[in-house]
Amino acid sequence: YFTVKALASTRMFPARGRKTFVTVKLRREAGRLVAEPVATGLSGAITTMLKADGFIEIPENQQFVEENEEVTVHLFKKA
């Protein structure tokens, strides 16, 4: 995967005790990349993946990602 650094748009909580992958959409704000979680709906993972630019990985031992924390986004396609 190609990766980029971005700021988390909001606080994100992983599944307790498990590595969590959060799909995100990227946007540019004040010259910085911002990673915003893609809402998951009843339509399932395919729709979520189509709306997302990539994902962030939250390790099982991390309690949360803080708002404005720098994260690594693994892109689904080359930027």
C-alpha positions in Angstrom: 0.0 0.0 0.0 1.0 3.6 -0.6 0.8 5.7 2.6 0.3 9.3 3.5 0.3 11.2 6.8 -3.0 12.9 7.9 -4.6 14.3 11.0 -7.5 12.4 12.5 -10.7 14.5 12.1 -12.3 13.1 15.3 -11.4 10.8 18.2 -11.6 7.1 17.1 -12.1 4.1 19.4 -10.9 0.7 18.2 -12.6 -2.6 19.1 -11.3 -3.5 22.6 -8.3 -5.9 22.5 -8.3 -6.3 18.7 -6.4 -4.6 15.9 -8.9 -2.3 14.2 -9.0 -1.0 10.6 -10.9 2.2 10.1 -11.8 3.2 6.6 -11.3 6.9 6.0 -11.9 9.6 3.4 -9.2 12.2 2.9 -9.8 15.9 2.5 -7.4 18.9 2.5 -8.0 21.5 5.2 -5.8 24.6 5.8 -3.0 22.9 3.7 -3.1 19.7 5.7 -4.6 16.3 4.9 -7.4 15.2 7.2 -8.6 11.6 7.6 -12.3 11.4 8.3 -13.9 8.0 9.2 -16.4 6.7 6.7 -19.7 5.9 8.3 -20.6 2.2 8.1 -24.2 1.6 7.2 -26.5 -1.4 6.8 -25.4 -1.8 3.2 -22.1 -3.4 4.3 -18.4 -3.2 3.7 -18.5 -2.8 -0.1 -20.3 0.5 0.0 -18.0 1.7 2.8 -14.9 0.7 0.8 -16.2 2.5 -2.3 -16.5 5.8 -0.4 -13.1 5.5 1.3 -9.7 6.6 0.1 -7.9 4.3 2.4 -7.7 3.0 6.0 -5.8 3.5 9.2 -4.7 0.7 11.5 -5.2 1.0 15.2 -3.2 -1.5 17.3 -4.9 -3.7 19.8 -3.1 -2.1 22.7 -4.1 1.5 21.8 -7.2 2.8 23.5 -8.1 5.5 21.0 -6.8 7.9 18.3 -7.1 11.5 19.5 -8.6 14.2 17.4 -5.9 15.9 15.4 -3.4 13.1 16.1 -1.2 12.3 13.1 -2.1 8.9 11.6 -0.7 6.9 8.7 -3.4 6.3 6.0 -2.9 3.2 3.8 -4.3 4.2 0.4 -6.4 2.0 -1.7 -4.9 3.5 -4.9 -1.8 5.4 -5.8 -2.2 9.1 -4.9 
